[in-house]
Amino acid sequence: MPKNSDTSEKPEGIDKPARPAEVYDAVMREGEEELGRSFSALWWSGIAAGLSIGFSVVATAAIGTALGFEASSKPIISLGYAAGFLIVILARQQLFTENTITALLPVITSRSWAGVRHMLRLWSIVLLANLIGGALFALATVSSVFLSPDIAEGVTHVSEHMMAFSVSQMFFKGIAAGWLIAALVWVLPTVRAGKFWPILFFTWLIALGEFTHVVAGSVEAFHLVFLGHIGLAEMVFGFFLPTLAGNIVGGSAIFALVSYAQVRSEVE
């Protein structure tokens, strides 16, 4: 990208905020790299992310159990939700909701059917791997050797609260979560150091607003399935499909397209 002529005039030691087109280019380049990765690389990274994201559920349950799940403690309890996302993002594991924007930007720019096929390939591999990883983690949460009884009960409490949402709530809350994750992906390239804090802030907002995330929520839903509290059909139609649709709409149809619109004249 061309440098602004006033770059040399800024005081030494002060970074000039990145222009929207520069951020767009950084996210798009990352998306191009992800689209070119092998099946094996995407698959195992996706499995790892599904396992890692389970710690968001456990951390939330552990803090909530310690504080008695009091409504006044919700801002503190919600901090636990960041745990799995910190592991996933800092370890550069493949999480489906991150890919809703990173994989889409190269497709928007190229406007080719080949790009669409590559994007759908990436999405399908990563989503399936995330779900398998999440299911494996959820299976561990119902085992007496993984969690203490009080934390396991806390996981059940958190999971039942999430599954109490209606289908329409799952969808619209999913839109908000998709938007926030996409915004996080957009912000991270502008952060030279201290990525911990934006990850913590954006994921804390998701938990505080009780927005639904298809991968983290799948750990909660699978937990209830394995306990026999809900059936697989209820999980799929009551949680998975509406939340998946909401995350895609929030991260792709809205955020990615709006982000492209604001830089279109500069990148074309």
Phi, psi and omega in degrees: 000142179293145179273147177289146184293341184267009182301319183290345184272347183288147180300146181296137178091354180250121180276133176279134180303140180293141176288153180307320181294327179290321177294316178303315181296320180295316180292321180295318179298321177296319178297320178298321178296318181293321180296334182269000182284154182287162177303313183299317181296315180294317186297307184288328175292323177293320176300314180300318180295319178298321176291315183296321185294339177299335180290342172296318180291315181294317180296318177299315180295319182295315179293317179298319178297318181295328183259004177075015180053035176290142181300324181291342180266001186304317179301328179281316179302322183295340178297330181297334183297337182287342189305305182295322181293324176298317179297312184298310187285316181290331177272000178057045174273161186272113177244131187305313186293335173292322183286347179296333177256318184296321181281337183280325184301316176298328180290318178299319183289316183279329180053049180235151177292330176298320178296320178298316179298317180295321179295314180296325176299312180299311181302313185293318180296311185292318181297313180298317179296318177301317181294320178294315177299318179295321179295319178297319178294317180298322178299323178293328183290341178265003178269140182287348183265354184262310182242152173292154184304321182290322178289322176300320176295324177295321176298318178297318179299312180298319183292317180294325177297318179294316183286353178283348179291148176285170179300317180294323177295318177303317183293307185288325174293329176294324177299314180298317179295318178299319178297314183294320178294319177296320178296322177297315178300322181290325183282323189304321179297341180272354183261114182282326180211164177072040180294344178307317189289313176296324177297314179300315184294309184293319180286329173299319177298321179299314180291318182297321179277358182057039177280154189256132181242127191295329182273309178299319179294332179294328176297316179294316181294315178298324178303314180289326177297314182292333176280346182084013181281331176224161177268166180296324180296320178296321178297313185293310187271334181270336180236300194299304185295312179294324179289319176302313179299317180296316178299319180292317179298314182292320184273330185251298187296330182256294188297310183297318182290321177295319179297320178293320183299323184284344181242005187306315183293339182268334185259349181263000000 
